[in-house]
Amino acid sequence: MPLNIRNDLVNDLAEALAARTGSNKTDAVARALRNELQRLDDAMSLRERLGPVQARVASRPTTGKEADKAFYDELSGEG
């Protein structure tokens, strides 16, 4: 769905960024949005970033296998 900017200040900012980067307004807006999302991600603590990953791992069923030295040796072809 298209994004229509109907705000003169936002339009001016997009034009200024486009001019400085040698791109068009669409690319400038995309760059600004990507950079802001990255800034927000970088501001998250490691605990916040890993939370969803930990939850996903914890939701998987266990295999019943014990992860001891013999298990890792078998995985690496040494067992």
PyMOL Python script that loads the backbone (N, CA, C, O; Angstrom):
from pymol import cmd

cmd.read_pdbstr("""\
ATOM      1  N   MET A   1       0.851  -1.170   0.000  1.00  0.00           N
ATOM      2  CA  MET A   1       0.000   0.000   0.000  1.00  0.00           C
ATOM      3  C   MET A   1       0.899   1.237   0.000  1.00  0.00           C
ATOM      4  O   MET A   1       1.861   1.287   0.767  1.00  0.00           O
ATOM      5  N   PRO A   2       0.618   2.216  -0.823  1.00  0.00           N
ATOM      6  CA  PRO A   2       1.455   3.412  -0.915  1.00  0.00           C
ATOM      7  C   PRO A   2       1.366   4.271   0.348  1.00  0.00           C
ATOM      8  O   PRO A   2       0.363   4.281   1.062  1.00  0.00           O
ATOM      9  N   LEU A   3       2.448   4.979   0.583  1.00  0.00           N
ATOM     10  CA  LEU A   3       2.514   5.928   1.687  1.00  0.00           C
ATOM     11  C   LEU A   3       2.441   7.319   1.083  1.00  0.00           C
ATOM     12  O   LEU A   3       3.287   7.695   0.271  1.00  0.00           O
ATOM     13  N   ASN A   4       1.444   8.074   1.474  1.00  0.00           N
ATOM     14  CA  ASN A   4       1.306   9.446   0.990  1.00  0.00           C
ATOM     15  C   ASN A   4       1.655  10.406   2.119  1.00  0.00           C
ATOM     16  O   ASN A   4       1.009  10.411   3.167  1.00  0.00           O
ATOM     17  N   ILE A   5       2.673  11.209   1.896  1.00  0.00           N
ATOM     18  CA  ILE A   5       3.094  12.174   2.907  1.00  0.00           C
ATOM     19  C   ILE A   5       2.397  13.492   2.627  1.00  0.00           C
ATOM     20  O   ILE A   5       2.608  14.108   1.582  1.00  0.00           O
ATOM     21  N   ARG A   6       1.575  13.918   3.556  1.00  0.00           N
ATOM     22  CA  ARG A   6       0.810  15.148   3.393  1.00  0.00           C
ATOM     23  C   ARG A   6       1.204  16.172   4.452  1.00  0.00           C
ATOM     24  O   ARG A   6       0.381  16.954   4.928  1.00  0.00           O
ATOM     25  N   ASN A   7       2.469  16.144   4.801  1.00  0.00           N
ATOM     26  CA  ASN A   7       2.979  17.050   5.810  1.00  0.00           C
ATOM     27  C   ASN A   7       4.174  17.781   5.195  1.00  0.00           C
ATOM     28  O   ASN A   7       5.156  17.157   4.792  1.00  0.00           O
ATOM     29  N   ASP A   8       4.077  19.105   5.130  1.00  0.00           N
ATOM     30  CA  ASP A   8       5.130  19.882   4.464  1.00  0.00           C
ATOM     31  C   ASP A   8       6.497  19.696   5.114  1.00  0.00           C
ATOM     32  O   ASP A   8       7.502  19.601   4.410  1.00  0.00           O
ATOM     33  N   LEU A   9       6.551  19.643   6.440  1.00  0.00           N
ATOM     34  CA  LEU A   9       7.831  19.476   7.122  1.00  0.00           C
ATOM     35  C   LEU A   9       8.447  18.118   6.786  1.00  0.00           C
ATOM     36  O   LEU A   9       9.639  18.034   6.488  1.00  0.00           O
ATOM     37  N   VAL A  10       7.649  17.068   6.831  1.00  0.00           N
ATOM     38  CA  VAL A  10       8.159  15.727   6.520  1.00  0.00           C
ATOM     39  C   VAL A  10       8.603  15.672   5.066  1.00  0.00           C
ATOM     40  O   VAL A  10       9.632  15.073   4.754  1.00  0.00           O
ATOM     41  N   ASN A  11       7.854  16.278   4.192  1.00  0.00           N
ATOM     42  CA  ASN A  11       8.225  16.324   2.783  1.00  0.00           C
ATOM     43  C   ASN A  11       9.556  17.054   2.605  1.00  0.00           C
ATOM     44  O   ASN A  11      10.423  16.595   1.861  1.00  0.00           O
ATOM     45  N   ASP A  12       9.719  18.180   3.281  1.00  0.00           N
ATOM     46  CA  ASP A  12      10.966  18.949   3.195  1.00  0.00           C
ATOM     47  C   ASP A  12      12.144  18.146   3.734  1.00  0.00           C
ATOM     48  O   ASP A  12      13.230  18.171   3.156  1.00  0.00           O
ATOM     49  N   LEU A  13      11.935  17.432   4.842  1.00  0.00           N
ATOM     50  CA  LEU A  13      12.998  16.604   5.403  1.00  0.00           C
ATOM     51  C   LEU A  13      13.377  15.487   4.435  1.00  0.00           C
ATOM     52  O   LEU A  13      14.561  15.205   4.250  1.00  0.00           O
ATOM     53  N   ALA A  14      12.394  14.855   3.824  1.00  0.00           N
ATOM     54  CA  ALA A  14      12.665  13.795   2.850  1.00  0.00           C
ATOM     55  C   ALA A  14      13.429  14.342   1.653  1.00  0.00           C
ATOM     56  O   ALA A  14      14.350  13.695   1.154  1.00  0.00           O
ATOM     57  N   GLU A  15      13.054  15.528   1.190  1.00  0.00           N
ATOM     58  CA  GLU A  15      13.768  16.156   0.072  1.00  0.00           C
ATOM     59  C   GLU A  15      15.207  16.495   0.454  1.00  0.00           C
ATOM     60  O   GLU A  15      16.124  16.302  -0.344  1.00  0.00           O
ATOM     61  N   ALA A  16      15.405  17.000   1.671  1.00  0.00           N
ATOM     62  CA  ALA A  16      16.750  17.356   2.124  1.00  0.00           C
ATOM     63  C   ALA A  16      17.634  16.111   2.224  1.00  0.00           C
ATOM     64  O   ALA A  16      18.788  16.131   1.797  1.00  0.00           O
ATOM     65  N   LEU A  17      17.092  15.034   2.786  1.00  0.00           N
ATOM     66  CA  LEU A  17      17.869  13.798   2.889  1.00  0.00           C
ATOM     67  C   LEU A  17      18.165  13.230   1.509  1.00  0.00           C
ATOM     68  O   LEU A  17      19.272  12.756   1.257  1.00  0.00           O
ATOM     69  N   ALA A  18      17.197  13.273   0.629  1.00  0.00           N
ATOM     70  CA  ALA A  18      17.391  12.781  -0.734  1.00  0.00           C
ATOM     71  C   ALA A  18      18.494  13.576  -1.434  1.00  0.00           C
ATOM     72  O   ALA A  18      19.338  13.000  -2.119  1.00  0.00           O
ATOM     73  N   ALA A  19      18.485  14.876  -1.264  1.00  0.00           N
ATOM     74  CA  ALA A  19      19.498  15.721  -1.898  1.00  0.00           C
ATOM     75  C   ALA A  19      20.897  15.394  -1.360  1.00  0.00           C
ATOM     76  O   ALA A  19      21.857  15.309  -2.127  1.00  0.00           O
ATOM     77  N   ARG A  20      21.004  15.214  -0.055  1.00  0.00           N
ATOM     78  CA  ARG A  20      22.312  14.923   0.548  1.00  0.00           C
ATOM     79  C   ARG A  20      22.844  13.548   0.174  1.00  0.00           C
ATOM     80  O   ARG A  20      24.056  13.350   0.079  1.00  0.00           O
ATOM     81  N   THR A  21      21.947  12.609  -0.037  1.00  0.00           N
ATOM     82  CA  THR A  21      22.374  11.242  -0.345  1.00  0.00           C
ATOM     83  C   THR A  21      22.371  10.949  -1.840  1.00  0.00           C
ATOM     84  O   THR A  21      22.789   9.871  -2.260  1.00  0.00           O
ATOM     85  N   GLY A  22      21.904  11.897  -2.644  1.00  0.00           N
ATOM     86  CA  GLY A  22      21.858  11.685  -4.089  1.00  0.00           C
ATOM     87  C   GLY A  22      20.819  10.643  -4.481  1.00  0.00           C
ATOM     88  O   GLY A  22      20.999   9.913  -5.456  1.00  0.00           O
ATOM     89  N   SER A  23      19.745  10.578  -3.726  1.00  0.00           N
ATOM     90  CA  SER A  23      18.699   9.597  -4.016  1.00  0.00           C
ATOM     91  C   SER A  23      17.371  10.322  -4.213  1.00  0.00           C
ATOM     92  O   SER A  23      17.328  11.549  -4.300  1.00  0.00           O
ATOM     93  N   ASN A  24      16.305   9.559  -4.281  1.00  0.00           N
ATOM     94  CA  ASN A  24      14.984  10.168  -4.385  1.00  0.00           C
ATOM     95  C   ASN A  24      14.310  10.155  -3.013  1.00  0.00           C
ATOM     96  O   ASN A  24      14.844   9.585  -2.061  1.00  0.00           O
ATOM     97  N   LYS A  25      13.141  10.781  -2.914  1.00  0.00           N
ATOM     98  CA  LYS A  25      12.458  10.881  -1.619  1.00  0.00           C
ATOM     99  C   LYS A  25      12.049   9.515  -1.081  1.00  0.00           C
ATOM    100  O   LYS A  25      12.119   9.287   0.127  1.00  0.00           O
ATOM    101  N   THR A  26      11.628   8.611  -1.946  1.00  0.00           N
ATOM    102  CA  THR A  26      11.230   7.281  -1.491  1.00  0.00           C
ATOM    103  C   THR A  26      12.408   6.567  -0.836  1.00  0.00           C
ATOM    104  O   THR A  26      12.270   5.991   0.243  1.00  0.00           O
ATOM    105  N   ASP A  27      13.559   6.607  -1.488  1.00  0.00           N
ATOM    106  CA  ASP A  27      14.751   5.979  -0.923  1.00  0.00           C
ATOM    107  C   ASP A  27      15.173   6.679   0.369  1.00  0.00           C
ATOM    108  O   ASP A  27      15.623   6.024   1.310  1.00  0.00           O
ATOM    109  N   ALA A  28      15.033   7.995   0.419  1.00  0.00           N
ATOM    110  CA  ALA A  28      15.395   8.743   1.618  1.00  0.00           C
ATOM    111  C   ALA A  28      14.512   8.363   2.796  1.00  0.00           C
ATOM    112  O   ALA A  28      15.000   8.195   3.914  1.00  0.00           O
ATOM    113  N   VAL A  29      13.215   8.226   2.550  1.00  0.00           N
ATOM    114  CA  VAL A  29      12.294   7.826   3.621  1.00  0.00           C
ATOM    115  C   VAL A  29      12.610   6.404   4.063  1.00  0.00           C
ATOM    116  O   VAL A  29      12.624   6.120   5.261  1.00  0.00           O
ATOM    117  N   ALA A  30      12.863   5.511   3.117  1.00  0.00           N
ATOM    118  CA  ALA A  30      13.204   4.128   3.464  1.00  0.00           C
ATOM    119  C   ALA A  30      14.484   4.088   4.294  1.00  0.00           C
ATOM    120  O   ALA A  30      14.561   3.352   5.277  1.00  0.00           O
ATOM    121  N   ARG A  31      15.488   4.874   3.905  1.00  0.00           N
ATOM    122  CA  ARG A  31      16.745   4.922   4.647  1.00  0.00           C
ATOM    123  C   ARG A  31      16.515   5.432   6.064  1.00  0.00           C
ATOM    124  O   ARG A  31      17.043   4.867   7.023  1.00  0.00           O
ATOM    125  N   ALA A  32      15.737   6.486   6.197  1.00  0.00           N
ATOM    126  CA  ALA A  32      15.462   7.055   7.517  1.00  0.00           C
ATOM    127  C   ALA A  32      14.723   6.068   8.403  1.00  0.00           C
ATOM    128  O   ALA A  32      15.033   5.943   9.588  1.00  0.00           O
ATOM    129  N   LEU A  33      13.753   5.369   7.843  1.00  0.00           N
ATOM    130  CA  LEU A  33      12.986   4.389   8.623  1.00  0.00           C
ATOM    131  C   LEU A  33      13.864   3.213   9.035  1.00  0.00           C
ATOM    132  O   LEU A  33      13.808   2.764  10.180  1.00  0.00           O
ATOM    133  N   ARG A  34      14.684   2.708   8.093  1.00  0.00           N
ATOM    134  CA  ARG A  34      15.604   1.615   8.433  1.00  0.00           C
ATOM    135  C   ARG A  34      16.571   2.030   9.537  1.00  0.00           C
ATOM    136  O   ARG A  34      16.808   1.275  10.481  1.00  0.00           O
ATOM    137  N   ASN A  35      17.127   3.233   9.414  1.00  0.00           N
ATOM    138  CA  ASN A  35      18.077   3.712  10.418  1.00  0.00           C
ATOM    139  C   ASN A  35      17.419   3.863  11.786  1.00  0.00           C
ATOM    140  O   ASN A  35      18.027   3.535  12.805  1.00  0.00           O
ATOM    141  N   GLU A  36      16.201   4.350  11.819  1.00  0.00           N
ATOM    142  CA  GLU A  36      15.512   4.515  13.104  1.00  0.00           C
ATOM    143  C   GLU A  36      15.193   3.160  13.721  1.00  0.00           C
ATOM    144  O   GLU A  36      15.344   2.980  14.929  1.00  0.00           O
ATOM    145  N   LEU A  37      14.755   2.207  12.905  1.00  0.00           N
ATOM    146  CA  LEU A  37      14.499   0.865  13.425  1.00  0.00           C
ATOM    147  C   LEU A  37      15.780   0.234  13.956  1.00  0.00           C
ATOM    148  O   LEU A  37      15.765  -0.419  15.000  1.00  0.00           O
ATOM    149  N   GLN A  38      16.885   0.424  13.245  1.00  0.00           N
ATOM    150  CA  GLN A  38      18.172  -0.107  13.710  1.00  0.00           C
ATOM    151  C   GLN A  38      18.587   0.562  15.013  1.00  0.00           C
ATOM    152  O   GLN A  38      19.099  -0.106  15.911  1.00  0.00           O
ATOM    153  N   ARG A  39      18.375   1.865  15.132  1.00  0.00           N
ATOM    154  CA  ARG A  39      18.713   2.595  16.348  1.00  0.00           C
ATOM    155  C   ARG A  39      17.916   2.047  17.528  1.00  0.00           C
ATOM    156  O   ARG A  39      18.454   1.868  18.621  1.00  0.00           O
ATOM    157  N   LEU A  40      16.639   1.783  17.301  1.00  0.00           N
ATOM    158  CA  LEU A  40      15.806   1.219  18.363  1.00  0.00           C
ATOM    159  C   LEU A  40      16.260  -0.188  18.747  1.00  0.00           C
ATOM    160  O   LEU A  40      16.290  -0.538  19.926  1.00  0.00           O
ATOM    161  N   ASP A  41      16.613  -0.986  17.747  1.00  0.00           N
ATOM    162  CA  ASP A  41      17.119  -2.329  18.026  1.00  0.00           C
ATOM    163  C   ASP A  41      18.413  -2.263  18.824  1.00  0.00           C
ATOM    164  O   ASP A  41      18.602  -3.026  19.772  1.00  0.00           O
ATOM    165  N   ASP A  42      19.302  -1.356  18.443  1.00  0.00           N
ATOM    166  CA  ASP A  42      20.581  -1.223  19.133  1.00  0.00           C
ATOM    167  C   ASP A  42      20.407  -0.754  20.571  1.00  0.00           C
ATOM    168  O   ASP A  42      21.250  -1.041  21.421  1.00  0.00           O
ATOM    169  N   ALA A  43      19.331  -0.039  20.849  1.00  0.00           N
ATOM    170  CA  ALA A  43      19.090   0.475  22.196  1.00  0.00           C
ATOM    171  C   ALA A  43      18.514  -0.593  23.121  1.00  0.00           C
ATOM    172  O   ALA A  43      18.479  -0.400  24.336  1.00  0.00           O
ATOM    173  N   MET A  44      18.063  -1.718  22.561  1.00  0.00           N
ATOM    174  CA  MET A  44      17.503  -2.795  23.373  1.00  0.00           C
ATOM    175  C   MET A  44      18.633  -3.530  24.080  1.00  0.00           C
ATOM    176  O   MET A  44      19.715  -3.712  23.521  1.00  0.00           O
ATOM    177  N   SER A  45      18.379  -3.943  25.289  1.00  0.00           N
ATOM    178  CA  SER A  45      19.376  -4.723  26.008  1.00  0.00           C
ATOM    179  C   SER A  45      19.472  -6.110  25.380  1.00  0.00           C
ATOM    180  O   SER A  45      18.570  -6.557  24.671  1.00  0.00           O
ATOM    181  N   LEU A  46      20.576  -6.767  25.657  1.00  0.00           N
ATOM    182  CA  LEU A  46      20.756  -8.122  25.149  1.00  0.00           C
ATOM    183  C   LEU A  46      19.658  -9.033  25.674  1.00  0.00           C
ATOM    184  O   LEU A  46      19.170  -9.900  24.949  1.00  0.00           O
ATOM    185  N   ARG A  47      19.266  -8.846  26.923  1.00  0.00           N
ATOM    186  CA  ARG A  47      18.198  -9.657  27.522  1.00  0.00           C
ATOM    187  C   ARG A  47      16.894  -9.480  26.734  1.00  0.00           C
ATOM    188  O   ARG A  47      16.192 -10.458  26.476  1.00  0.00           O
ATOM    189  N   GLU A  48      16.565  -8.230  26.348  1.00  0.00           N
ATOM    190  CA  GLU A  48      15.329  -7.973  25.587  1.00  0.00           C
ATOM    191  C   GLU A  48      15.399  -8.605  24.199  1.00  0.00           C
ATOM    192  O   GLU A  48      14.413  -9.157  23.712  1.00  0.00           O
ATOM    193  N   ARG A  49      16.574  -8.519  23.564  1.00  0.00           N
ATOM    194  CA  ARG A  49      16.716  -9.072  22.219  1.00  0.00           C
ATOM    195  C   ARG A  49      16.663 -10.592  22.225  1.00  0.00           C
ATOM    196  O   ARG A  49      16.125 -11.203  21.302  1.00  0.00           O
ATOM    197  N   LEU A  50      17.226 -11.207  23.274  1.00  0.00           N
ATOM    198  CA  LEU A  50      17.275 -12.666  23.318  1.00  0.00           C
ATOM    199  C   LEU A  50      15.996 -13.292  23.849  1.00  0.00           C
ATOM    200  O   LEU A  50      15.779 -14.490  23.667  1.00  0.00           O
ATOM    201  N   GLY A  51      15.150 -12.514  24.500  1.00  0.00           N
ATOM    202  CA  GLY A  51      13.917 -13.048  25.066  1.00  0.00           C
ATOM    203  C   GLY A  51      13.084 -13.853  24.089  1.00  0.00           C
ATOM    204  O   GLY A  51      12.726 -14.990  24.396  1.00  0.00           O
ATOM    205  N   PRO A  52      12.758 -13.307  22.919  1.00  0.00           N
ATOM    206  CA  PRO A  52      11.955 -14.086  21.965  1.00  0.00           C
ATOM    207  C   PRO A  52      12.663 -15.359  21.490  1.00  0.00           C
ATOM    208  O   PRO A  52      12.013 -16.381  21.268  1.00  0.00           O
ATOM    209  N   VAL A  53      13.974 -15.305  21.336  1.00  0.00           N
ATOM    210  CA  VAL A  53      14.729 -16.492  20.911  1.00  0.00           C
ATOM    211  C   VAL A  53      14.675 -17.556  22.007  1.00  0.00           C
ATOM    212  O   VAL A  53      14.447 -18.734  21.732  1.00  0.00           O
ATOM    213  N   GLN A  54      14.887 -17.125  23.252  1.00  0.00           N
ATOM    214  CA  GLN A  54      14.836 -18.070  24.366  1.00  0.00           C
ATOM    215  C   GLN A  54      13.453 -18.707  24.486  1.00  0.00           C
ATOM    216  O   GLN A  54      13.339 -19.905  24.744  1.00  0.00           O
ATOM    217  N   ALA A  55      12.416 -17.918  24.301  1.00  0.00           N
ATOM    218  CA  ALA A  55      11.055 -18.444  24.379  1.00  0.00           C
ATOM    219  C   ALA A  55      10.804 -19.466  23.272  1.00  0.00           C
ATOM    220  O   ALA A  55      10.169 -20.495  23.501  1.00  0.00           O
ATOM    221  N   ARG A  56      11.306 -19.179  22.076  1.00  0.00           N
ATOM    222  CA  ARG A  56      11.123 -20.096  20.953  1.00  0.00           C
ATOM    223  C   ARG A  56      11.864 -21.411  21.206  1.00  0.00           C
ATOM    224  O   ARG A  56      11.326 -22.487  20.946  1.00  0.00           O
ATOM    225  N   VAL A  57      13.086 -21.324  21.707  1.00  0.00           N
ATOM    226  CA  VAL A  57      13.853 -22.536  22.014  1.00  0.00           C
ATOM    227  C   VAL A  57      13.165 -23.335  23.121  1.00  0.00           C
ATOM    228  O   VAL A  57      13.057 -24.558  23.031  1.00  0.00           O
ATOM    229  N   ALA A  58      12.703 -22.649  24.159  1.00  0.00           N
ATOM    230  CA  ALA A  58      12.053 -23.326  25.287  1.00  0.00           C
ATOM    231  C   ALA A  58      10.752 -24.009  24.871  1.00  0.00           C
ATOM    232  O   ALA A  58      10.327 -24.970  25.512  1.00  0.00           O
ATOM    233  N   SER A  59      10.116 -23.522  23.803  1.00  0.00           N
ATOM    234  CA  SER A  59       8.844 -24.105  23.374  1.00  0.00           C
ATOM    235  C   SER A  59       9.021 -25.401  22.580  1.00  0.00           C
ATOM    236  O   SER A  59       8.047 -26.113  22.334  1.00  0.00           O
ATOM    237  N   ARG A  60      10.253 -25.710  22.178  1.00  0.00           N
ATOM    238  CA  ARG A  60      10.514 -26.936  21.407  1.00  0.00           C
ATOM    239  C   ARG A  60      10.502 -28.148  22.330  1.00  0.00           C
ATOM    240  O   ARG A  60      10.940 -28.060  23.477  1.00  0.00           O
ATOM    241  N   PRO A  61      10.009 -29.265  21.841  1.00  0.00           N
ATOM    242  CA  PRO A  61      10.038 -30.465  22.681  1.00  0.00           C
ATOM    243  C   PRO A  61      11.466 -30.966  22.861  1.00  0.00           C
ATOM    244  O   PRO A  61      12.312 -30.786  21.986  1.00  0.00           O
ATOM    245  N   THR A  62      11.726 -31.595  24.000  1.00  0.00           N
ATOM    246  CA  THR A  62      13.056 -32.140  24.241  1.00  0.00           C
ATOM    247  C   THR A  62      13.236 -33.418  23.436  1.00  0.00           C
ATOM    248  O   THR A  62      12.267 -34.093  23.089  1.00  0.00           O
ATOM    249  N   THR A  63      14.496 -33.739  23.144  1.00  0.00           N
ATOM    250  CA  THR A  63      14.801 -34.941  22.359  1.00  0.00           C
ATOM    251  C   THR A  63      15.013 -36.152  23.250  1.00  0.00           C
ATOM    252  O   THR A  63      14.946 -37.290  22.785  1.00  0.00           O
ATOM    253  N   GLY A  64      15.270 -35.909  24.537  1.00  0.00           N
ATOM    254  CA  GLY A  64      15.563 -37.006  25.439  1.00  0.00           C
ATOM    255  C   GLY A  64      17.029 -37.388  25.434  1.00  0.00           C
ATOM    256  O   GLY A  64      17.457 -38.211  26.243  1.00  0.00           O
ATOM    257  N   LYS A  65      17.817 -36.795  24.522  1.00  0.00           N
ATOM    258  CA  LYS A  65      19.244 -37.096  24.459  1.00  0.00           C
ATOM    259  C   LYS A  65      19.994 -36.204  25.453  1.00  0.00           C
ATOM    260  O   LYS A  65      19.639 -35.047  25.677  1.00  0.00           O
ATOM    261  N   GLU A  66      21.034 -36.784  26.033  1.00  0.00           N
ATOM    262  CA  GLU A  66      21.852 -36.029  26.960  1.00  0.00           C
ATOM    263  C   GLU A  66      23.025 -35.434  26.181  1.00  0.00           C
ATOM    264  O   GLU A  66      23.720 -36.143  25.452  1.00  0.00           O
ATOM    265  N   ALA A  67      23.235 -34.140  26.340  1.00  0.00           N
ATOM    266  CA  ALA A  67      24.298 -33.452  25.616  1.00  0.00           C
ATOM    267  C   ALA A  67      25.585 -33.518  26.432  1.00  0.00           C
ATOM    268  O   ALA A  67      25.994 -32.535  27.050  1.00  0.00           O
ATOM    269  N   ASP A  68      26.220 -34.697  26.425  1.00  0.00           N
ATOM    270  CA  ASP A  68      27.485 -34.864  27.138  1.00  0.00           C
ATOM    271  C   ASP A  68      28.614 -34.978  26.113  1.00  0.00           C
ATOM    272  O   ASP A  68      28.388 -34.789  24.918  1.00  0.00           O
ATOM    273  N   LYS A  69      29.818 -35.284  26.572  1.00  0.00           N
ATOM    274  CA  LYS A  69      30.969 -35.359  25.673  1.00  0.00           C
ATOM    275  C   LYS A  69      30.751 -36.387  24.571  1.00  0.00           C
ATOM    276  O   LYS A  69      31.080 -36.134  23.413  1.00  0.00           O
ATOM    277  N   ALA A  70      30.205 -37.532  24.920  1.00  0.00           N
ATOM    278  CA  ALA A  70      29.974 -38.581  23.922  1.00  0.00           C
ATOM    279  C   ALA A  70      29.017 -38.096  22.833  1.00  0.00           C
ATOM    280  O   ALA A  70      29.204 -38.401  21.655  1.00  0.00           O
ATOM    281  N   PHE A  71      28.009 -37.353  23.226  1.00  0.00           N
ATOM    282  CA  PHE A  71      27.044 -36.807  22.268  1.00  0.00           C
ATOM    283  C   PHE A  71      27.746 -35.882  21.277  1.00  0.00           C
ATOM    284  O   PHE A  71      27.550 -36.002  20.067  1.00  0.00           O
ATOM    285  N   TYR A  72      28.567 -34.956  21.790  1.00  0.00           N
ATOM    286  CA  TYR A  72      29.268 -34.022  20.905  1.00  0.00           C
ATOM    287  C   TYR A  72      30.327 -34.724  20.075  1.00  0.00           C
ATOM    288  O   TYR A  72      30.551 -34.346  18.925  1.00  0.00           O
ATOM    289  N   ASP A  73      30.990 -35.744  20.629  1.00  0.00           N
ATOM    290  CA  ASP A  73      31.948 -36.508  19.859  1.00  0.00           C
ATOM    291  C   ASP A  73      31.264 -37.201  18.692  1.00  0.00           C
ATOM    292  O   ASP A  73      31.810 -37.243  17.589  1.00  0.00           O
ATOM    293  N   GLU A  74      30.084 -37.740  18.922  1.00  0.00           N
ATOM    294  CA  GLU A  74      29.340 -38.396  17.854  1.00  0.00           C
ATOM    295  C   GLU A  74      28.940 -37.407  16.765  1.00  0.00           C
ATOM    296  O   GLU A  74      29.006 -37.720  15.577  1.00  0.00           O
ATOM    297  N   LEU A  75      28.525 -36.209  17.179  1.00  0.00           N
ATOM    298  CA  LEU A  75      28.146 -35.180  16.194  1.00  0.00           C
ATOM    299  C   LEU A  75      29.322 -34.799  15.306  1.00  0.00           C
ATOM    300  O   LEU A  75      29.155 -34.547  14.112  1.00  0.00           O
ATOM    301  N   SER A  76      30.513 -34.759  15.896  1.00  0.00           N
ATOM    302  CA  SER A  76      31.688 -34.335  15.134  1.00  0.00           C
ATOM    303  C   SER A  76      32.384 -35.483  14.422  1.00  0.00           C
ATOM    304  O   SER A  76      33.404 -35.280  13.765  1.00  0.00           O
ATOM    305  N   GLY A  77      31.835 -36.698  14.550  1.00  0.00           N
ATOM    306  CA  GLY A  77      32.410 -37.837  13.857  1.00  0.00           C
ATOM    307  C   GLY A  77      33.552 -38.486  14.605  1.00  0.00           C
ATOM    308  O   GLY A  77      34.272 -39.310  14.041  1.00  0.00           O
ATOM    309  N   GLU A  78      33.731 -38.134  15.859  1.00  0.00           N
ATOM    310  CA  GLU A  78      34.827 -38.701  16.650  1.00  0.00           C
ATOM    311  C   GLU A  78      34.381 -39.842  17.537  1.00  0.00           C
ATOM    312  O   GLU A  78      35.206 -40.429  18.238  1.00  0.00           O
ATOM    313  N   GLY A  79      33.096 -40.174  17.529  1.00  0.00           N
ATOM    314  CA  GLY A  79      32.608 -41.180  18.461  1.00  0.00           C
ATOM    315  C   GLY A  79      32.368 -42.518  17.873  1.00  0.00           C
ATOM    316  O   GLY A  79      31.954 -43.437  18.580  1.00  0.00           O
TER     317      GLY A  79
END
""", "prot")
cmd.dss("prot")
cmd.show_as("cartoon", "prot")
cmd.util.cbc("prot")
cmd.orient("prot")
